[in-house]
Amino acid sequence: MLLGPAFVAAVAYVDPGNVAANLTAGAEYGYLLVWVLVVSNAMAVLIQYLSAKLGLVTGRSLPELLGARLRRGTRLTYWGQAEVVAAATDLAEVIGGAIALNLLFGLPLVWGGLITGAVSMVLLAVHSRKGQRPFEFVIIGFLAVIAVGFLAGLFVSPVDWAETAGGLVPRFADSGTVLLAASMLGATVMPHAIYLHSALARDRHLPGQAGADIAAVRVEPREISPAAAHAVSAGHGDVSTSAQPGDPGVPCSSDDPAEPGPGGGASTARLPLLLRATKVDVLWSLVIAGSVNIAMLLLAAASLRGVGGTDTIAGAHAAIEANLGPVIGVVFAVGLLASGLAATSVGAYAGAVIMGGLLHRRIPLLTRRLVTLVPALVVIALGADPTWALVLSQVVLSLGIPFALIPLVRLTNDPAVMGEHASGLPLRVTGWAVVAAIVALNIALIVITATGG
């Protein structure tokens, strides 16, 4: 069974930040921004495939490749922005889990945040002790609960399908819709998922490396193929020759006895099969995630528009209970809880991959978990509005996307890194078009925020 890594990455696309952004968009603007989710999900399919492909071909994660190419000062600065993005990610996920526990059991938000963080440690322990495959099964189980939780209400909502079709036409109504579009984009195309998927695919399909990043190993620049070494030297990074089989980014000889890929990844004999399976993996996982996101917006547009108090998740939940019944309300809250618990563990996994690749240091898992959990708990304790904290966290994520996406597109376009698997002209053009669209939206967001327009 070659499917699974993309389903773990897909959890990032249905985290509590998505809930806040999608419910807000639907409740305030109806079906207007359906097109944002459709376009974002199409972008996500391309982006996640490129990330997985990079890991399979090179045997290294995106942060590792960046860590080898950048000078120390630039590398640390790059890690700093990635860490801000990771903190914003955890903020959304911990707050979402805390809100769900409050809705279901009446727990104070701070206690809910602590429980969410503790459960994420348990889920990460499953990976550390049992390996990636059992971890994937657990996360896929959560994804199924999320899908049921957020799709259930759609079947009893009076959705206007004609207006839904009209919402597929790209347009904005005012500056508020641009802000929400950026928030929805940041919640759908997640920077940490871009960094993570390259490691997920590599760890699953190159035995001997599974769990290496999350186990907090020391990641050193290592020996790579002559072609990839040339690419590293072009970026003025320093390369060491201290590689050992089983290290992150170094293929395990027992798995790929044939000729390795261009950057030390999967064997040339096995790589085509893995890439085909990865396409299916990415497509199906993101079809599910995209359907859940669109369902949330349609639910809000059909049942929450014009209803007072729906500017918060708690208020939206109350409106869902009042309009669709208590059973749908409970199912929705359970889906939100599953979303927070699964997403925060995947986010911590991504944080370990990012820190290991860019800092070149051994980071204990507990430390990695606390780095982003503490800021989230502080925000909750200070009494910040949870829903707007979620929405603004997604704006931060949107601003962080280009820092992950531009290097990904450049590396996957480079024959020195990817060999014969470098992107062809159509894929290169599409990749840069996606980059241009995201950067343009972020520039608009900055202008609107700066001018107060």
DRENTORLO-645906 format. One record per atom (N, C-alpha, C): residue in one letter; z, y, x. Coordinates in steps of 0.2 Angstrom, whole numbers, plus 2048, in hexadecimal, padded with zeros to 3 digits. Layout:
BEGIN
aZYX;...
END
This chain:
BEGIN
m8007FA804;m800800800;m800806804;l7FB80A804;l7FA810809;l7FC816805;l7FD8167FF;l7FF81C7FB;l80681E7FC;g8088247FB;g80F8267FC;g81182C7FF;p80F82E805;p810834808;p80F83A804;a80983A801;a8078407FD;a80C8417F7;f80E83C7F4;f81383D7EF;f8198407F1;v81C83E7F7;v8228427F9;v8208497FA;a81B84B7FD;a8198527FE;a8188557F7;a8158527F2;a8148557EC;a81A8577E8;v8208547EA;v8268567E7;v82785E7E8;a8258607EE;a8258677F0;a82286C7EA;y81D8697E7;y81986C7E2;y81C86D7DB;v8218697DA;v8248697D4;v82C86A7D5;d82E86F7D9;d8358707DA;d8378757D6;p83E8777D5;p84087C7D1;p83D8837D1;g83A8857D7;g83688B7D7;g83088B7D3;n82D8857D2;n8278857CE;n82A8867C6;v8308837C5;v8328847BE;v83388B7BC;a83788F7C1;a8388967C0;a83189A7BF;a82D8997C4;a82789D7C4;a82289B7BE;n8228957BC;n81D8937B7;n8208957B0;l8278947AF;l82A8967A9;l82989D7A8;t82A8A17AD;t82A8A87AD;t8238AA7AB;a81E8A77AE;a8178A97AD;a8158A87A6;g8178A27A3;g8158A079C;g8198A4797;a81F8A5798;a8238A9793;a8218B0793;e81F8B3799;e81E8BA799;e8168BC797;y8128B779A;y80B8B9799;y8078B4796;g80A8AF793;g8068AA78F;g8028A5793;y7FC8A5791;y7F78A0795;y7F38A479A;l7F58AA79C;l7F08AE7A0;l7F08AB7A7;l7F58A87AA;l7F58A67B1;l7F489F7B2;v7F189B7AD;v7F08947AE;v7EB8937B3;w7E68977B4;w7E28977BA;w7E58977C1;v7EA89A7C1;v7EE89B7C8;v7F08947CA;l7F38907C5;l7F58897C6;l7F08847C8;v7EA8857C4;v7E48817C6;v7E18827CD;v7E08887CE;v7DE88A7D5;v7E28887DA;s7E988A7D9;s7EE8887DE;s7EE8807E0;n7EE87C7DA;n7EE8757DB;n7E88737DF;a7E28767DD;a7DC8747E1;a7DC8757E8;m7DF87B7EA;m7E087D7F1;m7E58787F4;a7EA8767F0;a7EF8717F3;a7EC86B7F5;v7E88687F1;v7E58627F2;v7E18627F9;l7DD8677FA;l7DA868801;l7DF869806;i7E486D805;i7E986F80B;i7ED86880D;q7EF865808;q7F385F809;q7EF85980D;y7E985980B;y7E585480E;y7E4856815;l7E285C817;l7E185E81D;l7E885D822;s7ED85E81F;s7F485D822;s7F5856824;a7F485181F;a7F484A820;a7EF848825;k7E984A825;k7E4848829;k7E684A831;l7E8850831;l7EA853838;l7EF84E83B;g7F484C837;g7F984783A;g7F784083C;l7F283E838;l7EF837839;l7EA83783F;v7E683C840;v7E283D845;v7E583E84C;t7EA84384C;t7ED845852;t7F3841854;g7F683E84F;g7FD83B850;g802840851;r80184684F;r80684B850;r80784F84A;s80D852848;s80D856842;s80B85D844;l80A86183F;l807868840;l80C86C844;p81386C843;p81886F847;p81786D84E;e81786784F;e816864856;e81086785A;l80A867857;l80486A85A;l80587185B;l808875856;l80987C857;l80F87D85D;g81487985D;g819879863;g816878869;a81187486A;a80D873870;a809878873;r80687C86E;r80188186F;r804888870;l80988A86E;l80C89086E;l811891874;r811897876;r81589987C;r81C89A878;r82289987D;r82889987A;r82A89E875;g8298A5877;g82B8AA873;g8278AA86C;t8218A986C;t81D8A8866;t81F8A2862;r82189D865;r823897862;r82989885E;l82E89B861;l83589D85E;l8348A2858;t82F8A7859;t82E8AB854;t82B8A884E;y8268A384F;y82389F84A;y82889B847;w82D89884A;w832894847;w836898843;g83889F845;g83C8A3841;g8398A483A;q8338A683A;q8308A7833;q82F8A082F;a82E89B832;a82E89482F;a83589382C;e83B895830;e84189382E;e843898827;v84089E827;v8418A2821;v83E89F81B;v83889C81C;v835899817;v839892815;a83C88F81A;a840889818;a84688B814;a849891816;a84F893812;a84D89580B;a84789880A;a84589A803;a8438947FF;t84188E803;t83F8887FF;t8468857FD;d84B885801;d8518827FF;d8558867FA;l85488C7FA;l8578917F5;l85588F7EE;a84E88E7ED;a84B88C7E7;a84E8857E5;e84E8807E9;e8508797E8;e8578797E6;v85B87C7EA;v86387B7E9;v86587F7E2;i8628857E1;i8638887DB;i8618847D5;g85B8817D6;g85887E7D0;g85D8787CE;g85F8747D4;g86486E7D2;g86A8717CF;a86D8777D2;a8738797CF;a87287B7C8;i86D87E7C6;i86C8807BF;i86C87A7BB;a8688757BD;a86786F7B9;a86E86C7B8;l87286B7BD;l8798697BC;l87D86D7B8;n87C8737B8;n8808787B3;n87E8777AC;l8778767AB;l8758757A4;l87786E7A1;l8778697A6;l8798627A3;l8808617A3;f8848647A8;f88B8627A8;f8908687A8;g88D86E7A8;g8918747A8;g8948767AF;l8928737B4;l8958747BB;l89387B7BD;p89887E7C1;p8968857C4;p8918847C9;l88D8897C9;l8878897CE;l8888877D5;v88E88A7D7;v8908897DE;v8918817DF;w89587E7DB;w8968777DB;w8908737DA;g88B8757D6;g8858727D5;g8818727DB;g8818787DF;g87D8797E5;g8808747EA;l8868737EB;l88986F7F0;l8878677EE;i8888667E8;i88685F7E6;i87E85D7E7;t87A8627E6;t8738627E7;t8728607EF;g8758647F3;g8758647FA;g87785D7FD;a87D85B7FA;a8808547FC;a87B84E7FA;v87884F7F4;v8748497F2;v86D8497F6;s86B84F7F9;s86584F7FD;s86784C804;m86D84C806;m86F84980C;m86F84180B;v87183F805;v871838803;v86A835803;l865839800;l85E837800;l85B837807;l85D83C80B;l85B83C812;l85D836816;a864834814;a86682E818;a862828816;v860827810;v85B82280E;v855821813;h852827815;h84D827819;h84F825820;s855828822;s857826829;s85981F82A;r85C81C825;r85E815826;r859810823;k85581181E;k85180C81B;k84980E81D;g848813820;g841815821;g83D81981C;q83781A81E;q83381F819;q83181C813;r82F816812;r82D81380C;r832813807;p839811808;p83E811803;p83F818801;f83F81D805;f83F824804;f83A8267FF;e834824800;e82E8267FC;e82F8237F5;f83281D7F4;f83381A7EE;f83881E7EA;v83D8207ED;v8428257EA;v83F82B7E8;i83C82E7EC;i8398357EA;i8338347E5;i83082F7E5;i82B82E7E0;i82E82C7D9;g8348297D9;g8388287D3;g83A82F7D0;f83C8337D5;f83E83A7D2;f83883E7D0;l83283D7D3;l82C8407D0;l82B83E7C9;a82C8377C8;a82A8357C1;a82F8387BC;v8368397BE;v83A83C7BA;v8388437B8;i8368477BE;i83484E7BD;i82E84E7B8;a82984A7B9;a82484A7B5;a8258497AD;v82A8447AC;v82C8437A5;v8308497A2;g83484C7A7;g8398517A5;g8358577A3;f82F8597A6;f82C85F7A5;f82685E7A1;l8238587A0;l81E85779B;l820855794;a826853793;a82885178D;a828856788;g82A85C789;g82A862785;g823864783;l81E863787;l817864785;l81486177F;f81785B77E;f814857778;f816859772;v81C85D772;v81E86076B;v81E86776B;s81A86A76F;s81987276F;s81287376C;p812879768;p80B87B765;p80787E76A;v80487B76F;v80087E774;v7F9880771;d7F7886773;d7F0889770;d7EB887776;w7E7882775;w7E387F77A;w7DD88477B;a7DB888776;a7D688D777;a7D889277C;e7DF89577B;e7E189A77F;e7E2897786;t7E4890786;t7E588D78D;t7DE88D791;a7D988C78D;a7D288C790;a7D0893793;g7D289878F;g7D189F791;g7D58A1797;g7DB89D798;g7DF89F79E;g7DC89C7A4;l7D78987A4;l7D38967AA;l7CF89B7AD;v7CE8A17AA;v7CA8A67AC;v7CE8AA7B1;p7CD8AB7B7;p7D18AF7BC;p7D18B67BA;r7D78B97B9;r7D88C07B8;r7E08C17B8;f7E18C87B9;f7E88CA7B9;f7E98CF7B4;a7EF8D07B1;a7F08D57AC;a7F38DC7AF;d7F88DB7B4;d7FB8E07B7;d7FE8DE7BD;s8028E37C1;s8058E17C7;s80A8DB7C6;g80D8DB7C1;g8128D57BF;g80E8CE7C0;t8088CE7BD;t8058C87BD;t8038C67C5;v8018CB7C9;v8008C97D0;v8068C77D3;l80C8CA7D2;l8128C77D5;l8138C07D3;l8128BF7CC;l8148B87CA;l80F8B37CD;a8088B57CD;a8038B17D0;a8058AF7D8;a8078B47DB;a80A8B27E2;a8108AE7E2;s8148AF7DD;s81A8AA7DD;s8188A37DB;m8138A27D6;m81089C7D4;m80C8997DA;l80989D7DE;l80589A7E4;l80A8977E9;g80F89B7EA;g8148997EF;g8188937ED;a8198927E6;a81C88C7E4;a8188867E3;t8118877E3;t80C8827E3;t80A8807EA;v8088847EE;v8058837F5;v80B8857F9;m80F87F7FB;m8168817FE;m815880806;p81788580A;p816885811;p81987E814;h82087D812;h823877815;h81F871814;a81C87080E;a81886A80C;a81286A811;i80F86F813;i80986F818;i80C86D81E;y81186F821;y81486D827;y816865827;l819863821;l81C85D821;l817857820;h81185881C;h80D85381A;h80A84F821;s809853826;s80685182C;s80B84C82F;a81184D82F;a816848831;a81784282C;l817843826;l81883E821;l812839822;a80C83B823;a806836823;a80783382A;r80883682F;r809833836;r80F82E836;d815830833;d81A82B834;d819825830;r81682682A;r814820826;r80F81B829;h80A81E82C;h80481A82E;h804818835;l80981B839;l809819840;l810817842;p811810841;p81880D842;p81B80F849;g82180F849;g82581184F;g82681884F;q82381C84B;q82582484B;q828825844;a82982183F;a82B822839;a832825839;g83482B836;g83B82D836;g83C83183C;a838832841;a839835848;a83C83C847;d838840843;d83A847842;d84084883E;i841844839;i847845835;i84D842838;a84C83D83D;a85283A841;a85483F846;a851845847;a85384B84B;a852849852;v84C846854;v84B84485B;v84984B85F;r84984A865;r847850869;r83F84F86A;v83C854868;v835855868;v83285986E;e82F855873;e82D859879;e825859879;p82285E87C;p81B85E87D;p819858881;r81485487E;r81384D881;r80B84D883;e80A847886;e803846888;e7FF844882;i7F9847882;i7F484687C;i7EE845880;s7E984387B;s7E284287E;s7DF848882;p7DA847886;p7D784C88A;p7D4851885;a7D184F880;a7CF85587B;a7D4859878;a7D9856876;a7DF859873;a7E285D878;a7E385B87E;a7E685F884;a7E2865885;h7DC864885;h7D886A886;h7D9870881;a7DA86D87A;a7DC872875;a7E2875876;v7E7871879;v7EE87487A;v7EE87987F;s7EA878885;s7E987C88A;s7E6883888;a7E1882883;a7DE888881;a7E388D87E;g7E888A87B;g7ED88E878;g7F389087C;h7F288E883;h7F6890888;h7FD88D887;g7FD887884;g804884883;g80587F889;d80B87D88B;d80C879890;d80D87288D;v80A86D891;v80A86688F;v80D862894;s81285E892;s815859896;s812852895;t81484E89A;t81184789A;t817842899;s81C844895;s821840894;s82183B88E;a81B83A88B;a81A836885;a81C82F886;q81F82C881;q821825881;q81F82387A;p81C81C87A;p81A819873;p82081A86F;g81F81B868;g82581C863;g827823863;d826828867;d82882E867;d824832861;p82683785E;p82283A859;p81C83D85C;g81683B858;g81083D85B;g80D838860;v810833861;v80D82E866;v80C828862;p806825862;p80581F85E;p809819861;c80B81585C;c80E80E85E;c80880985F;s808806865;s803802867;s8027FC863;s8087F9860;s8087F485C;s8047F5855;d8037FB853;d8007FC84D;d7F87FD84E;d7F7801853;d7F0803854;d7ED80085B;p7EC7FA85C;p7EA7F7863;p7E37F9864;a7DF7FC85F;a7D97FE861;a7D9805864;e7D3808865;e7D380E869;e7D6813864;p7DB817867;p7DE81D863;p7D9822861;g7DB82685C;g7D882C85A;g7D783185F;p7D483785E;p7D283C862;p7D983F865;g7DE840861;g7E4843863;g7EA83E864;g7E8838865;g7EE833865;g7F083085F;g7EC831859;g7EE82F853;g7EC828851;a7EB82684B;a7E9820849;a7E381D84C;s7E281784D;s7DC814850;s7D681684D;t7D0816851;t7CA81884E;t7C8813849;a7CA80C849;a7C8807845;a7CC80883E;r7D280A83E;r7D680B838;r7D6812835;l7D4817839;l7D581E836;l7D081F830;p7CA81D830;p7C681E829;p7CA81B823;l7CD815823;l7D081381E;l7D681781C;l7DA819821;l7E081E820;l7DE82481D;l7D882781F;l7D682D81C;l7D482D815;r7D0827813;r7CE82680C;r7D4825808;a7D982180A;a7DF820806;a7E3827805;t7E382B80A;t7E683180A;t7E3836805;k7DD836804;k7D983A7FF;k7DC8387F8;v7DC8317F7;v7DE82F7F0;v7E68317EF;d7EA8307F5;d7F18317F4;d7F28397F2;v7EE83D7F6;v7EF8447F5;v7ED8467EE;l7E78437EC;l7E48457E5;l7E88437DF;w7EB83D7DF;w7EF83B7DA;w7F683E7DA;s7F983F7DF;s7FF8427DF;s7FF84A7DD;l7FA84D7DF;l7F98547DD;l7F68557D6;v7F38507D3;v7F18507CC;v7F78507C8;i7FC84C7CA;i80284B7C6;i8068527C7;a8078547CD;a80B85A7CE;a8078607CA;g8018617CB;g7FD8667C7;g7FE8667C0;s7FE8607BD;s7FF85F7B6;s8058617B4;v80B85F7B8;v8118617B6;v8128697B6;n80F86C7BB;n80F8747BB;n80C8777B6;i8068747B4;i8028777AE;i8068767A8;a8098707A7;a80D86F7A1;a8138737A0;m8168757A6;m81C87A7A5;m8198817A3;l8148837A5;l81188A7A3;l80F88979C;l80C88479A;l80A883793;l81088378E;l81587F790;l81B87F78C;l81E88678B;a81E88A790;a821890790;a81D89578C;a81689478D;a811899789;a812897781;a812890780;a81288E779;a81988F775;s81E88E779;s82588E775;s82A893777;l82889777D;l82D89C77F;l82B8A377F;r8258A477E;r8228AB77E;r8258AF779;g8288B577B;g82B8B9776;g8328B7774;v8348B2777;v83B8B0775;v8408B377A;g8458B6777;g84A8B977C;g84E8B5780;g84F8B7786;g8538B378B;g84F8AE78F;t8498AE78F;t8458A9792;t8438AB799;d8468B179C;d8458B37A2;d8498B07A7;t84D8AB7A5;t8518A77AA;t8508A07A8;i85189B7AD;i8508947AB;i8568927A6;a85C8947A6;a8618927A1;a85F89579A;g85C89B79A;g85A89E794;g85489A791;a84F898796;a849894794;a84C88D791;h85188A794;h853884792;h85688478B;a85A88A78A;a85D88B783;a85888C77E;a85288F780;a84D89077B;a84988A77A;i84888677F;i84587F77E;i84987B779;e85087B77A;e854877776;e85487976E;a85488076E;a853883767;a84D882764;n847882767;n841881764;n83E87A764;l840876769;l83D87076A;l84286A769;g84886C768;g84E867767;g85286576D;p85886376C;p85D861772;p85A85C777;v857857774;v854852778;v84F85477D;i84B85877B;i84685B780;i849860785;g84F863783;g853867787;g85686378D;v85985D78B;v85C859790;v857856794;v852854792;v84C851796;v84A85679B;f84985C799;f84786279D;f84C8637A3;a8538637A1;a8588647A6;a85885E7AB;v8578587A9;v8578537AD;v8518537B2;g84B8557AF;g8458567B4;g84785C7B9;l84A8617B7;l84C8667BC;l8518647C1;l8568607BF;l85A85D7C4;l8578587C9;a8528547C6;a84E84F7CB;a84A8547D0;s8478597CD;s84385D7D1;s8478607D7;g84D8637D5;g8528667DB;g8548617E0;l85685B7DD;l8598567E2;l8538537E7;a84D8527E4;a84884F7E8;a8458547ED;a84485A7EA;a8418607EE;a8458627F4;t84C8627F3;t8508657F8;t85085F7FE;s8508597FC;s850854802;s849854805;v844855802;v83D856805;v83D85C809;g840861807;g84086880A;g844867811;a84A863811;a84D862817;a84A85E81C;y846859819;y84285581D;y83C859821;a83985E81D;a834862820;a838867825;g83E869824;g84186D829;g84286A82F;a84486382F;a845860835;a83E85F839;v83985E835;v83285E839;v83186483C;i83286A838;i83087183B;i834872841;m83B871841;m83F873846;m83E86E84C;g83D86884B;g83B863851;g835865854;g830867851;g829869854;g82986F857;l82D874854;l82C87B857;l83287D85C;l83887A85B;l83D87B860;l83E877866;h83B871865;h83B86C86B;h84386A86C;r84786A867;r84E868868;r850863863;r85585F865;r85885A860;r85D85E85C;i85B85D855;i85F860850;i86285B84B;p86985B84C;p86C856847;p86B857840;l86A85283C;l868853835;l86D857831;l873856832;l87885A82E;l877862830;t876864836;t87486A838;t86E86D834;r869869835;r86386B831;r86486C82A;r868868827;r869869820;r86D86F81E;l872871823;l876877822;l87387D823;v86D87D827;v86A883829;v867887823;t86488381E;t862886818;t866885812;l86B881812;l86F88080C;l87488580C;v877888811;v87C88D811;v87989380E;p873896810;p87189C80D;p87089B806;a86D895803;a86C8947FC;a8738957F9;l8788927FB;l87F8927F8;l8828997F8;v88089D7FE;v8838A47FE;v8808A87F8;v8798A77F7;v8768AA7F2;v8798A97EB;i87A8A27EA;i87D8A07E4;i8848A37E3;a8888A37E8;a88F8A67E8;a88F8AD7E7;l88A8B17E9;l88A8B87E8;l8888BA7E1;g8868B57DD;g8858B77D6;g87E8B97D5;a8798B87DA;a8728BA7D8;a86F8B77D2;d86B8BA7CF;d8688B77C9;d8648B17CB;p8658AB7C9;p8628A57CC;p85B8A57CB;t8588A77C5;t8518A67C3;t84D8AB7C7;w84F8B17C8;w84B8B67CC;w84C8B47D4;a8528B17D6;a8528AF7DD;a84D8A97DE;l84C8A57D9;l8478A07D9;l8408A37DA;v83E8A87D5;v8388AB7D5;v8368AE7DC;l83B8B27DE;l83A8B67E5;l83A8B17EB;s83D8AB7EA;s83D8A77F0;s8358A47F0;q8328A37EA;q82B8A17EA;q8278A67ED;v8288AD7EC;v8248B27F0;v8258B27F7;v82B8B07FA;v82C8B0801;v8288AA803;l8288A4800;l82489E801;l81C8A0802;s81A8A47FD;s8138A67FD;s8118AA803;l8168AE805;l8148B280B;l8148AE812;g8188A8811;g8188A4817;g81289F817;i80E89E812;i809899812;i80389B817;p8018A1819;p7FC8A281E;p7FE89F825;f8058A0826;f80789E82D;f80789682E;a807892828;a80688B829;a7FE889828;l7FB88D823;l7F488B821;l7EF88D827;i7EF89382A;i7EA89582F;i7EA890835;p7F088E838;p7F088A83D;p7ED88383B;l7EF881835;l7EC87A832;l7E587A832;v7E287F82F;v7DB88082E;v7D7880835;r7DA88483A;r7D7885841;r7D787E844;l7DD87B844;l7DE874848;l7D986F845;t7D986E83E;t7D486983B;t7CD86B83C;n7CB87183D;n7C487383F;n7C2872846;d7C787184A;d7C6870852;d7C4869854;p7BE868856;p7BC862859;p7C085F85F;a7C3864863;a7C7863868;a7CE85F866;v7D0861860;v7D685E85E;v7D4858859;m7CF858855;m7CE853850;m7C884F852;g7C4850857;g7BF84C859;g7BA84C853;e7B7846852;e7B284584D;e7B4847846;h7BB847845;h7BE84883E;h7BF84F83D;a7BD854841;a7BD85B840;a7BA85D83A;s7BC862836;s7B9863830;s7B2866831;g7AD86382C;g7A786582C;g7A686C829;l7A086F829;l79F876827;l7A1877820;p79F87381B;p7A2875814;p7AA875814;l7AD870817;l7B4870817;l7B787681B;r7B4878820;r7B687E824;r7B6884820;v7B088581C;v7AF88B818;v7B488B812;t7B588580F;t7BA88580A;t7C188780C;g7C3884812;g7C9885815;g7CB88C816;w7C6890819;w7C789781B;w7C689B814;a7C389980F;a7C389C809;a7CA89C806;v7CD896806;v7D4895803;v7D889A807;v7D889A80E;v7DC89F812;v7DB8A6810;a7D58A880F;a7D38AF80D;a7D68B1806;a7D68AC801;a7D88AD7FB;a7E08AE7FB;i7E38AA7FF;i7EB8AA7FF;i7ED8B0803;v7EA8B2808;v7EB8B880C;v7EA8BE807;a7E58BF804;a7E38C47FF;a7E98C57FA;l7EB8C07F7;l7F08C07F2;l7F78C27F5;n7F88C07FB;n7FE8C27FE;n7FE8CA800;i7F88CC802;i7F78D3804;i7F98D87FD;a7F68D57F8;a7F78D97F1;a7FE8D97EF;l8018D37F1;l8088D37EF;l80D8D87F3;i80B8D87FA;i80F8DD7FE;i80D8E47FC;v8078E67FA;v8068ED7F8;v8098EE7F1;i8098E97ED;i80D8EB7E6;i8148EB7E7;t8178E77EC;t81E8E87ED;t8208EE7F0;a81C8F07F5;a81D8F67F9;a81D8FD7F5;t8188FD7F0;t8169037EC;t81A9037E6;g81D8FD7E4;g8218FC7DE;g81C8FC7D8;g8158FB7D9;g8108FB7D4;g8118F57CF;
END
